[in-house]
């Protein structure tokens, strides 16, 4: 056990060190290797070499999996017919990722977390599949059959090997993402991304006589400050409120139901700063290199949120399950929407959530979370559609509604996300069982006759838990 703990700490230190080094390298890259000073080939080569170095430094021999997946899917992109390129790339990338996840979890009995190489593979899988679908849209479909967004990101020419490697292996996103569209990335390397964004708006009305050259320094400083705060919060809080306690037999036996629910919410919130830290730092790294410019806002300020992966304020103040999801892991949501949700005509939500579960890995807890999210999402939509308009007649009612829905959202998110962090089947089932028993007791105390409406089989089943959660929300 001590050896694993030490290995995990070493990996975390290596990851943090590489990301901090990447931040410094990003400033250097923007200043000394700008498109006006060097060719695009040099920019491609430098970001690729640095990315390869970082991934080898962090993962050692396990980094071979990254290179194998990229080479395999490049061969598919080169050899496959354009009408099938998206299908073959999707199956190959997701299958390879899943095989690596299976070996990491089951063959090594959950003990390979000290060298968790799945992170880069997950990011690369997103990029491989996104590019394949964009190539299929750009070269294999008629323009009138594409949506506006599909037309915007469609790729009309197959990338060269250098461009392909640069897109997937660049040091800006190889360790923690975020993923981004191929066309946006190439525009950044070629130096046309800022002009593209400025030309999308009437920049003269913003008070500029010539095209400005926006500096990312302010955005980077703000994001680095956020990462420092998040790191301190995570290091000081997460160890005091481990999520494993929610299924611990002693804790469950001694604590009251409301104490356990309160602890659940606190422990879930204690984990969030870890993700805030990783994704905000990754965003800062890209911005420092000059990537991520997204135009000018209504106040005339430069926006550097093109590839931002989260909006912390909107997450923490979310008054609905959907609002929280829409601001969490944003680039992954865009990926799921572009390659799955928008291309389906039936069962969009269930199939998109299942793809998300498969992409995340093979831990059973992931599947419990995403299966739970299906009825929760539908219940939340029903509540909002049927009841929200009653509270819009006055400001007081609206505030009361927002407070109530915020508190409910925190509870629902905590309940839904718990299996995602518990990972294994045993702790997850114990957690569901205790929550079910607690809700049943409360339900009976409020309405003793309601217990007759729920069969014994339902009380003992996972579906019964979901039923009672949704019933209590409605």
N, C-alpha and C positions, 0 to 999 in steps of 0.2 A: 504493500500500500504506500509506504513512504517513497519508494522508487517512482511509482506512478505520479505521486504528488509533485516530486521534484521535476520529473519530465514535463508535466503539464506547466509548471511554473517557468521552466526553461523555454518551452514553446511560446508562452505568452510574452516573455521578455524578448525573445527573438522577433516575434510579430511586432511588438511595440517599437523595438529598435529599428526594424526595417521600415515601418511606416514613418517614423520620425526622420530617418535618413531619406526616405522618398520625398518628404516635405521639403527638405533642403535641396534635394536634387531637382525638384519641380521648379523652385525659384531659379536655380542655375539654368535649367533647361529653357525657361521662358526668356531669361535675360541674354544668354550667350548663344542659344541655338534657335533663335526666333526665325520665322520663315523669311524675313528680310535679310538674314545674315548667312544662312546655310540652306542647302537644298532639302527637298522633302525626303530624299533617300537617306540623308544623314539623320534627319529627325526620326525616321522609321527605325533605322539601325540602332540608334542610341536608346530609344525607349524600349526596344525589344531586348537588347543585351542587358540593360539594367533589370528588366522584368525577370529574365531568366536567372540572373544572379540572385535576386531576392527570393524567388520561389525555391531555388536549390538551397540557399542558406537556411530557409525556414523548415523545409521538408526533406532535405537530403535525397536519398534514393527514391522516396515516394513521389518526388516531383516527376519521375518518369511517366507516371500515369497522366500527368498534364500534357506532356509532349506526345504521348501515344494517341490520346484522344484528338488532339489538334491535327496530327499527321493523318490519322485515319479519316477524319471528316474533311480534310483538304483533298484527299484522294477522291472521296465521294463527290465533293463539289466540282472537281476537275473532270471526272469521268462520267458522272451520271447525267442522264438527259434532264433538261430543265423542267420538264413536266413532273419528274419524280424526285428532283433534288431535295425538296423540302421534306418529303416522306422519308427518304433514306437517311438524311442527316438527322432528322428528329429521332428516328428509331435507334440509330447507331449511337448518337450522343447520350440519349437518355438510358439506353441499355448499358453502355460502358459505365456511366455514372452509377447506375443501380448496382452493377456487379461490384464496383469498388465499395459502395456503401454496405453491401451484404458482407463482403470480406472484412471490412473494418468493424462491423457490429457483431456478427455471429461467429465467424471463424476465429476472431480474436476475442470473443466473449466480452464485448463492450470495453476492451482495455486498450484500444489503439487511440484513445483520445489525446494522448501525449503528442501524437503526430497527426493531427486531424487535417489531412490533405484534401478533404472533401470540399472545403470552402472554395479554393480556386477552381476545382472541377465544376462546382455548381455555377459559378460565374461564367466559365468558359462554355458550359452547356447552354446557358441562356444566349450567349453571343453566337455560338454555332447555329443554333436553331433559328434565331432571329434573322441572321444573315441569309440562311437558306430560304426562309419564307420571303424575305425581301427580294432575293434574286428571282425566285419563282414569280413574284408579283411583277417585277420589272421586266423580265424576259419571257415569261410564259403565259401572261394573262393580258387581256385587252384593257386599255386605259379606262374605258367606260365601266368595266366590271369592278374597278377598285374604289374603295372609299377614299375620302380626301386625305386621311392620314396614311393609308397604304400607298397612295400615289406619292405623297411627300417623301416617304422613306424608302421607296422602291429603288433597287439597285439594278442598273441597266447593263453593267459590264462585270464579268467575273474578276475578282481581285487577283493580283499577282501573289506569289508565295510570300514575298516580303510584306505586302500590305496585310495579308491574312495573318501572318505571325505577329505583326505589329498591333493589329486590332485585338488579338486574343492575349498576347503576352506582355503588353506594355506595362511598365512599372507603376503607372498611375492607378491601375485597377486590378492588377493580378492577385493581390492578397485579400482585399475586402470589397472589391467592386468600386462603384456600381457599374452595372452594364449600361451600355448606351447604343444608340443606333449607329450602324456602320457609316452612313453618309455624314452624320454629325462629327464622328471621329476623324474621318478623312478630311473634312473641311477644316477641322482644328489643325491637323498636321500640315495641311497646305496653306493655312493662314487666312482662309476666306470665311471662317465661321462667324467672326464678329461683324464683318460687313453684311453677311447674310441676315443676321438678326436685326441689325440696324435698318436695313432696307425693308424689312417686314413692317416697320413702323414709320410714321412720318417724323423723322428725327429733327427736322427743321422746326417743327412746332414745339419741340422740347427745349428750344433755345440754342441749338447748335447750328453754326453756320457751315461747318465742315464735319465730316464724319469723325467722331471722337475716338480716342484710343483708351478705352476703359481700363483702369488698373484694378486688379483683384485684391490688392493689399488689404483694404478695409474688410472685405468679406472673409478673407483668410484669417485675419486677426480675430474677428468675431467668432468664427467657427472653432479656431484653436482654443479660445477662451472657454467655449462651451464644452469642448472635449476635456479640458482640465477639470472643470466643475463636475462633469459626469464621471470621470475617472475617480475623483475623490469620493463622490457619493457612492459609487459602486464598491470601492474598497472598504468604505466605512460601514455600509449598511448591509450588503448582500450576505456577508458571513454571519451576521446576527439574525437573519431571517431566511434560513435555507428552505427552499421549496419542499424538500423531502419530508419536512415535519407534517405536512398536511395529510400524509398517509402513514405517519408513524403511530404504531399501536398505543404506545404509552401516552402520547400527546392527545390522540383521539379519545382515549378512555378518560383522561383527567380533565380536559378542557370542555367547556360548554360549546354548544353548536354555534352560537353567535361569536364566541371567542375564536373558534376555528375559521369561521367565515372572515372575520376581521384579519386574522393572521394570513389567510389565503390572499386577500387583497393587498396587504402590505408586502408579502413575499413576492408576489407578481410584480408589483411596482418597484421593488428593490432590484429586480433583474433588468429592468428597462435601461438604466444608465449604461450598462455594458454595450447594448446595441446603439444607443445614442453616441457613445464614445467612438465606436468603430466606424459607423457610417458617417458621422460628422467629420471625423479626421480624414476619411477617404475622400469626402467631398472637398475638404480644404486642400488636399494634395492636388486634385484635379484643377481646382481654381488657381492654385499657385503656379501651375504650369500654363495657365491661360485658357483652360478648358472649362466650359460650363456657363459661359456668358449667354444670357437669355433676354437681352433687350433692356428697355428702360421702363420703369413703372410709372404710375400716374403722377408721382411726386418728382419725377425727373432723376431718380436714383437708378444706378446700374443694378441689374438683377444678375446674380450668379447662382441660379437655381435650376439650370437646365437639366442637370443629372443628379440633383439632390435626392436622397433616398428616404427622407422623412421630414415631417414638420412637427417638431416637438410640442409647440403650443397647441396645435390642433389635436394632437393625440391626447394630451393631458386634459384638455377641456372638451373632449368629444361628448356629444349628447346622444349619440347613436352608435351602434355597432359598425355600421357602414362608414360613418365619418372617421372612426378610428382606423379601420382597415384602409381607407382611401389615403391616409397620411402615414402609413407604416409600410416600409419596404416598397416605396413608390415605384422604383424601376422594375422590380419583380412583378408588380401589378400591371405595369405597362406591357411587360413581356407576356404574362398570362393572357391579357386582353388581346394582344395583337396576334398571337399564334393559336389561341384556343377560343376564347369567349366570342370574339367577333366573327369567327369562321364557322360557328355552330348555329344550327337553327333550332335544335331541341336540347333539353337538359343542360343548358349552359352553365348554371351555377354548380350542380353536382359534378359535372365532368371537369370544370375548371378547378374546383377545389381538390378533386382527386389528382389531377396533374400536379397541383401545388404540393400535395402530400408526397407523391412519388419523387418529385424533384428535391424536396427537403431531405428525404432519406427513407430508411426502412425501419426506424424505430417505431414500434407499435403506437406509442403515444402520439406521433404525428398524425396517424390515421384517425385515432379517437378525436383529436382536436378538429380536424377538417370535416369529419362526419358530423360532429356536434355543431359545427358552424352552419351546416345546411338548414336544419330546423330553426336555429337561433336567428339566422338571417331572414328567413321567411316570417318568423314571428315578429321580429323588429319592424319589418316592412308593413305588416298588418296593423300593428299598434300605431305606427306613425300615420298611415293612411286613414285610419278610422277615428283617431282621437286627437291628433295634433291640432286640427283646425278649431277645436273647441277652446283652445287656450290662446288663440291669437287675437281675441277681442280686446284685451287690455294688457298693459305692460306688466302689471302684477301677476296676472295669470301666466304670462309668457315666462317670466322669471321663475315662478314656481315650477312650471313645466320643465324648464331647462335644468333646474336643480335636481328634480326628481329623475329625469332621464339621464343626467350625468351620473348620479349615484347608481342607477340601474345598469348603465353601461359599464361602469367599473366592476360591478358584481358579475355581469355576464361575461365580460372579457376575461376576468380572473378564472371563472369556472371553465371557460372554453380553452384557455391557454395552459391550464395546469397540466394536463396530460402531455402537452408538447415539451414541458420541462421535466416531467417525471420520467418520460421516455419508455420505461418498461411496462409490461402488462400488469404485473402484480401490484405495484404501487398505484397504478391508474385505477384498477378495479376496486382496491380498498378505498381510494378517494371517492369514487362514484358511489360506493356503497354507503359511506358515512354521510355524504351530502344527501343522498336519497332518504336515509333514515331521518335525518334532521328535518328535511322539508316535509316528510310524511307526518312527523310529530306536530309541526306547526300547522299543517293543513288540517289535521284532525282536531287540534285545539280550537281553530277558527270555525271549522264546520265539521262536527263529528260524523255527520251522515255521509260526507264526501268520500270517506274511506271505502264505502260500499261500491262506489263508482269505479274503483281501481281494483282489478283482479289481483290475486296473489302472484300470478305469473308476471304481471306488469310491475309489481313492487320489487320483484327480484331481478328485473331485467334492466339492461342499459337503456332500452327504449322507454321504460317507465321513468327513468331519471329525466330524460329529455322532456317527456310529457309533463312531468310535474314542474320542471323549470319553466317551460313555455306557459303552462297554465297559471303559474304564480305571476308571470309577467303580464299576462293578459287580464 
